[in-house]
């Protein structure tokens, strides 16, 4: 799942009728993998590889005409259903509001 993870305003400037403010926008990717072995060892190996590929695909990329590129902010396990390994990976990108 991909979902918005908030927006934080940064420094702003205003002059000659224009307004510019930096904005840091967060996006979270939730990854869930079903574990079929008792210890989850095989799923952990698969999950690590999958999370690495997700990070490599997103970091350094920017949509359209944004100012910055996506950066990894954090990655951590989250509670999941029995037999499911779940992680949330947070990315952020810096952009600007121009009015």
C-alpha positions as CSV (number, residue, x, y, z in Angstrom):
1,X,0.0,0.0,0.0
2,X,1.1,3.6,-0.7
3,X,-0.3,6.4,1.4
4,X,0.3,10.0,2.2
5,X,2.4,10.5,5.4
6,X,1.9,14.2,6.0
7,X,3.3,17.6,5.0
8,X,5.6,20.0,6.9
9,X,6.1,23.6,6.0
10,X,9.7,24.9,5.9
11,X,11.1,28.4,5.6
12,X,9.1,30.9,3.6
13,X,9.9,34.2,1.9
14,X,7.7,36.9,0.6
15,X,8.7,39.8,-1.6
16,X,7.4,41.9,-4.5
17,X,4.0,40.2,-4.3
18,X,5.3,36.7,-4.4
19,X,5.4,34.0,-1.8
20,X,7.7,30.9,-1.7
21,X,7.7,28.3,1.0
22,X,9.6,25.0,1.1
23,X,7.4,22.0,1.9
24,X,8.5,18.5,2.9
25,X,6.0,15.9,1.8
26,X,5.9,12.3,3.2
27,X,4.8,9.1,1.5
28,X,4.7,5.7,3.2
29,X,4.9,2.3,1.6
30,X,3.4,-0.5,3.7
31,X,4.7,-4.0,2.7
32,X,3.2,-7.2,3.9
33,X,4.5,-10.7,3.2
34,X,2.9,-14.0,4.1
35,X,5.2,-16.3,6.0
36,X,4.7,-20.0,5.4
37,X,7.5,-21.5,7.5
38,X,7.4,-21.7,11.3
39,X,10.2,-19.3,12.1
40,X,9.6,-16.8,9.2
41,X,13.2,-17.1,8.1
42,X,12.4,-17.6,4.4
43,X,10.0,-14.7,4.5
44,X,12.6,-12.4,6.2
45,X,15.1,-13.1,3.4
46,X,12.4,-12.3,0.7
47,X,11.2,-9.2,2.6
48,X,14.7,-7.8,3.0
49,X,15.3,-8.1,-0.8
50,X,11.9,-6.7,-1.6
51,X,12.4,-3.7,0.7
52,X,15.8,-3.0,-0.8
53,X,14.4,-3.0,-4.3
54,X,11.5,-0.6,-3.2
55,X,14.1,1.8,-1.7
56,X,16.3,1.7,-4.8
57,X,13.3,2.4,-7.1
58,X,12.1,5.4,-5.1
59,X,15.1,7.2,-3.7
60,X,16.6,9.8,-6.0
61,X,13.4,9.9,-8.2
62,X,11.2,13.0,-8.5
63,X,7.8,13.3,-10.1
64,X,7.2,16.1,-12.6
65,X,8.7,19.5,-11.7
66,X,9.3,19.1,-8.0
67,X,12.3,20.8,-6.5
68,X,13.8,17.8,-4.6
69,X,14.0,14.0,-5.0
70,X,12.7,11.3,-2.7
71,X,14.8,10.3,0.3
72,X,14.5,7.4,2.7
73,X,13.3,8.7,6.1
74,X,12.8,5.5,8.1
75,X,11.8,1.8,7.9
76,X,10.4,-0.2,10.7
77,X,8.3,-3.3,11.4
78,X,4.7,-2.8,12.2
79,X,2.2,-5.2,13.9
80,X,0.6,-7.5,11.4
81,X,-1.8,-10.4,11.4
82,X,-0.5,-13.8,12.4
83,X,1.8,-15.3,9.8
84,X,2.3,-11.9,8.1
85,X,5.5,-9.8,8.2
86,X,4.7,-6.1,7.8
87,X,7.0,-3.1,7.4
88,X,6.4,0.5,6.8
89,X,8.9,2.5,4.8
90,X,8.7,6.3,5.0
91,X,10.0,8.5,2.2
92,X,10.1,12.3,1.9
93,X,10.5,14.8,-0.8
94,X,11.1,18.6,-0.6
95,X,9.0,20.8,-2.9
96,X,7.9,24.5,-2.9
97,X,4.7,26.4,-2.8
98,X,4.9,29.4,-5.1
99,X,2.1,32.0,-5.1
